Amino acid sequence: MAISASQVKDLRDKTGAGMMDCKKALTEADGDFEKAVEILRKKGASVAAKRAERTANEGVVLTKIINNGKTGIIVEVNCETDFVASSNDFLNFANFILEVIEKQNPTNVEALLETEYNGKKVSVELTDIIGKIGEKIEVSRFAVDNSENGLVVDYVHHGSKLAVMIKSENVPADKNEEFGNMLKDIAMQAAAMRPQYLTREEIPSSVIEKEKEIYKEVASKEGKPANILDRIAEGKLNKFFEEVCLVDQAFIKDNTKKVGELINEFNKTNSAQAKLVLFRRFHLSDEKK
C-alpha cells in the first residue's frame, strides 16, 4: 500500500527515527502505525546488541545543583564519537537522564535503567536512541550528594568532558555566597590538578607503604646511608601528599597557600567550622569506578 508523507511525519514525530527508516517501517507494517513503532524499536534493540561490544569513550558529563545548593547531581553519559556527543539527540537524552535522576532518585545505574518517568522507561529510551543514532550509548555512572548544613558546588569544564562536584558541611548560612565562591575555585583546582584523594587520611595504608618502599629503594640505589632511608622516604611522602591530596595541594590562584589553609582562614575569620567532605571528579578518559 502507498505510504503518505503525513504518516511518515507522524511516525518520525513519535519515534525520532529517520524519514527513510520510518517509511520502511510503515511499508513493512502495511501502514499499521503501532506495528511500525514496534518494528523501529526492534531495530533499535538489534543495533544495541550489535554495538554492545564497542567502546564508548566519548560523551558528556553533566551536573545540576538544586535545593538552594544543598543537593548536587553529576552524571556521565557515553557514546562512541565526539560527533554524536555534540548532537542534539544525544544531548537531549543525556539531559533526560539528568532529570530522571533528579526527580526519581534511583540508587544506581541498574535501578536508573528500570525507572519510569513521564511514561517513559529509561531502558526503552536508551534502546530507542541507540537505534536512532547507531552508536553504543551508555550511562556509565552518576552520584547524588546532599549537605544538610553546608553546600554542594559544581564546576563543568568547557566542552562538558570534565566536571567536578564538591560537598562541604558546617557552612554559616550568612556566608554561603562567600564560601560558595571559594568552593567554585577549589572545584576548578580539582579539575586542573587531578587530585586522587581529599585528604591524606583517605589514602589506603597499602598505597603509602608502597610509595615509601619505592622511595627507600631509589635512595638506596643512589648510595644513601641505610640509617637515613626512612627519613628520606618520609620527606618524599610529604611531596606525594601535596600532589595527590586536594587539601594539601598549593592553591592554583595563590601558590603560597594550600587549599586546606584557605578553609582554615575562612573558619578563623568567621568563627566557623566549615569543612570539605568529599569531591567527585568525572572525566571521560577516567577509568569508570
C-alpha positions as CSV (number, residue, x, y, z in Angstrom):
1,M,0.0,0.0,0.0
2,A,1.0,3.6,-0.5
3,I,2.6,5.3,2.5
4,S,1.7,9.0,2.7
5,A,4.2,11.8,3.8
6,S,1.9,12.6,6.7
7,Q,2.1,9.0,8.0
8,V,5.9,9.2,7.8
9,K,6.0,12.5,9.6
10,D,3.7,11.2,12.4
11,L,5.9,8.2,12.9
12,R,9.0,10.4,12.9
13,D,7.5,12.8,15.4
14,K,6.7,9.9,17.8
15,T,9.9,7.9,17.5
16,G,12.5,10.4,16.4
17,A,13.7,7.9,13.7
18,G,15.0,9.0,10.3
19,M,12.5,9.6,7.5
20,M,13.7,6.6,5.4
21,D,13.6,4.3,8.4
22,C,10.0,5.5,9.2
23,K,8.9,4.9,5.6
24,K,10.5,1.4,5.5
25,A,8.9,0.5,8.8
26,L,5.4,1.7,7.7
27,T,5.8,-0.2,4.4
28,E,6.8,-3.4,6.3
29,A,3.9,-2.9,8.6
30,D,1.4,-2.3,5.7
31,G,0.6,1.1,7.1
32,D,-0.1,-0.1,10.7
33,F,1.2,2.7,12.8
34,E,1.7,0.8,16.1
35,K,3.3,-2.1,14.3
36,A,5.7,0.3,12.6
37,V,6.6,1.7,16.0
38,E,7.4,-1.9,17.2
39,I,9.5,-2.5,14.1
40,L,11.6,0.6,14.8
41,R,12.0,-0.4,18.4
42,K,13.2,-3.9,17.4
43,K,15.6,-2.3,15.0
44,G,16.9,-0.2,18.0
45,A,17.3,-3.3,20.1
46,S,19.2,-5.0,17.2
47,V,21.5,-2.1,16.8
48,A,22.1,-2.1,20.6
49,A,23.0,-5.7,20.5
50,K,25.4,-5.2,17.6
51,R,27.1,-2.3,19.4
52,A,27.3,-3.9,22.8
53,E,31.0,-4.8,22.5
54,R,32.0,-1.4,21.1
55,T,33.9,1.1,23.2
56,A,32.1,4.3,24.3
57,N,34.7,6.7,25.5
58,E,33.1,10.0,24.2
59,G,30.1,11.7,25.6
60,V,29.3,14.3,28.2
61,V,29.5,14.9,32.0
62,L,26.5,16.9,33.3
63,T,25.8,18.4,36.7
64,K,23.0,20.1,38.4
65,I,22.8,21.9,41.8
66,I,19.3,22.1,43.4
67,N,17.7,22.7,46.8
68,N,19.5,26.0,47.2
69,G,22.9,24.4,47.0
70,K,22.1,21.6,49.3
71,T,22.0,18.8,46.6
72,G,24.2,18.1,43.7
73,I,23.9,15.7,40.8
74,I,26.7,14.5,38.5
75,V,26.3,12.0,35.6
76,E,28.4,10.7,32.8
77,V,26.6,9.5,29.6
78,N,28.8,8.0,26.9
79,C,28.8,7.4,23.2
80,E,31.4,6.3,20.6
81,T,32.2,9.5,18.7
82,D,32.7,13.2,19.5
83,F,30.4,14.0,16.6
84,V,27.5,12.2,18.3
85,A,28.4,13.7,21.7
86,S,27.6,17.1,20.3
87,S,24.4,16.2,18.6
88,N,21.0,17.4,19.8
89,D,19.6,13.9,20.0
90,F,22.4,12.7,22.3
91,L,22.4,15.8,24.5
92,N,18.6,15.7,24.8
93,F,18.9,12.1,26.0
94,A,21.7,13.0,28.5
95,N,19.6,15.8,29.9
96,F,16.6,13.4,30.2
97,I,18.8,11.1,32.3
98,L,19.8,14.0,34.5
99,E,16.2,14.9,35.0
100,V,15.2,11.3,35.8
101,I,18.0,11.2,38.5
102,E,16.8,14.4,40.0
103,K,13.1,13.5,40.1
104,Q,13.2,9.8,40.8
105,N,16.4,9.4,42.8
106,P,17.5,5.9,41.7
107,T,20.1,4.2,43.8
108,N,22.4,3.1,41.0
109,V,22.7,2.7,37.2
110,E,20.8,-0.6,37.2
111,A,17.9,0.9,39.1
112,L,18.0,4.0,36.8
113,L,17.6,1.9,33.7
114,E,14.5,0.3,35.2
115,T,13.0,3.7,36.2
116,E,9.9,5.1,34.5
117,Y,9.5,8.9,34.3
118,N,6.7,10.7,32.5
119,G,5.5,7.5,31.0
120,K,9.0,6.6,29.6
121,K,11.1,3.7,30.8
122,V,14.8,4.7,30.7
123,S,15.9,1.3,29.3
124,V,13.4,1.7,26.4
125,E,14.5,5.3,25.7
126,L,18.1,4.1,25.7
127,T,17.4,1.3,23.2
128,D,15.5,3.8,21.0
129,I,18.3,6.4,21.0
130,I,20.8,3.7,20.1
131,G,18.7,2.6,17.2
132,K,18.2,6.1,16.0
133,I,21.9,7.2,16.3
134,G,23.5,3.9,15.5
135,E,26.2,4.1,18.2
136,K,26.7,2.4,21.5
137,I,25.3,4.7,24.2
138,E,25.5,4.1,27.9
139,V,25.0,5.8,31.3
140,S,28.3,4.8,33.0
141,R,28.0,6.4,36.4
142,F,26.2,9.1,38.5
143,A,26.2,10.4,42.0
144,V,23.8,12.5,44.1
145,D,25.2,14.3,47.2
146,N,23.3,16.1,49.9
147,S,24.5,18.5,52.6
148,E,22.1,19.5,55.3
149,N,24.2,22.3,56.8
150,G,26.7,23.1,54.0
151,L,26.9,23.5,50.3
152,V,27.4,21.4,47.2
153,V,29.2,23.2,44.4
154,D,29.9,22.1,40.8
155,Y,32.3,23.1,38.0
156,V,31.9,21.9,34.4
157,H,34.9,22.4,32.2
158,H,34.3,23.8,28.7
159,G,33.0,21.0,26.4
160,S,31.4,19.1,29.2
161,K,34.0,16.4,29.1
162,L,35.2,17.0,32.7
163,A,33.2,18.0,35.8
164,V,33.8,18.3,39.5
165,M,31.4,18.4,42.4
166,I,32.4,19.2,45.9
167,K,30.4,18.8,49.1
168,S,31.0,20.8,52.3
169,E,29.5,20.9,55.7
170,N,29.1,23.4,58.6
171,V,28.9,26.5,56.4
172,P,27.4,29.5,58.1
173,A,24.1,30.4,56.3
174,D,25.1,34.1,56.0
175,K,28.4,33.1,54.4
176,N,27.0,30.8,51.7
177,E,27.9,33.1,48.8
178,E,31.5,33.8,50.1
179,F,32.2,30.2,50.8
180,G,30.5,29.0,47.6
181,N,32.7,31.2,45.5
182,M,35.8,29.7,47.3
183,L,34.4,26.3,46.7
184,K,34.0,27.0,43.0
185,D,37.7,27.9,42.8
186,I,38.6,24.7,44.7
187,A,36.4,22.7,42.2
188,M,38.3,24.3,39.3
189,Q,41.5,23.3,41.2
190,A,40.4,19.7,41.3
191,A,39.6,19.7,37.6
192,A,43.0,21.1,36.7
193,M,45.3,19.4,39.2
194,R,43.7,15.9,39.3
195,P,43.9,15.0,43.0
196,Q,43.2,11.4,43.8
197,Y,42.1,12.0,47.4
198,L,40.6,14.7,49.5
199,T,42.9,14.3,52.5
200,R,45.9,12.1,53.3
201,E,43.7,10.1,55.8
202,E,41.8,8.7,52.8
203,I,44.8,7.1,51.3
204,P,45.0,3.3,51.9
205,S,47.9,2.3,54.1
206,S,49.0,-0.1,51.4
207,V,49.4,2.8,48.9
208,I,51.5,4.7,51.4
209,E,53.7,1.8,52.3
210,K,54.3,1.0,48.6
211,E,55.4,4.7,48.0
212,K,57.7,4.6,50.9
213,E,59.3,1.3,49.7
214,I,59.9,2.9,46.3
215,Y,61.5,6.0,47.8
216,K,63.8,3.9,50.0
217,E,64.8,1.7,47.2
218,V,65.6,4.6,44.9
219,A,67.6,6.3,47.7
220,S,69.5,3.1,48.5
221,K,70.5,2.7,44.8
222,E,71.7,6.3,44.9
223,G,74.1,5.3,47.7
224,K,72.3,7.0,50.6
225,P,73.2,5.5,54.0
226,A,70.7,2.9,55.3
227,N,70.1,4.8,58.6
228,I,68.6,7.8,56.8
229,L,66.4,5.9,54.3
230,D,63.3,6.2,56.4
231,R,63.8,9.9,56.9
232,I,64.2,10.4,53.1
233,A,61.1,8.4,52.4
234,E,59.1,10.5,54.9
235,G,60.2,13.7,53.2
236,K,59.3,12.4,49.7
237,L,56.0,11.2,51.1
238,N,55.0,14.7,52.0
239,K,55.6,15.7,48.4
240,F,53.4,12.8,47.4
241,F,50.6,14.1,49.6
242,E,50.9,17.6,48.1
243,E,50.4,16.1,44.7
244,V,47.5,13.6,45.3
245,C,45.5,15.2,48.2
246,L,43.3,18.1,47.3
247,V,43.6,19.9,50.7
248,D,47.4,19.6,50.6
249,Q,47.8,21.0,47.1
250,A,49.1,24.5,46.5
251,F,46.1,26.7,45.6
252,I,46.3,27.5,41.8
253,K,45.3,31.1,42.4
254,D,47.8,31.7,45.1
255,N,50.5,29.1,45.4
256,T,51.8,30.5,48.7
257,K,48.7,28.8,50.3
258,K,47.4,25.3,50.4
259,V,43.8,24.5,49.7
260,G,43.4,23.4,53.3
261,E,44.7,26.7,54.5
262,L,42.0,28.6,52.6
263,I,39.4,26.7,54.6
264,N,41.3,27.3,57.9
265,E,41.5,31.1,57.1
266,F,37.7,31.2,56.4
267,N,36.9,29.5,59.6
268,K,39.2,31.7,61.7
269,T,37.8,34.9,60.1
270,N,34.1,33.8,60.5
271,S,34.4,31.7,63.8
272,A,33.2,28.8,61.8
273,Q,33.9,25.1,61.4
274,A,33.3,24.6,57.7
275,K,35.0,21.6,56.1
276,L,35.3,19.8,52.8
277,V,33.6,16.4,53.0
278,L,34.2,14.9,49.5
279,F,34.8,15.7,45.9
280,R,34.0,13.8,42.7
281,R,35.9,14.3,39.5
282,F,34.3,12.8,36.4
283,H,36.4,12.8,33.3
284,L,35.6,10.9,30.1
285,S,39.0,9.3,29.9
286,D,39.0,8.2,33.5
287,E,38.6,4.5,34.4
288,K,35.0,4.0,35.4
289,K,34.6,3.4,39.2
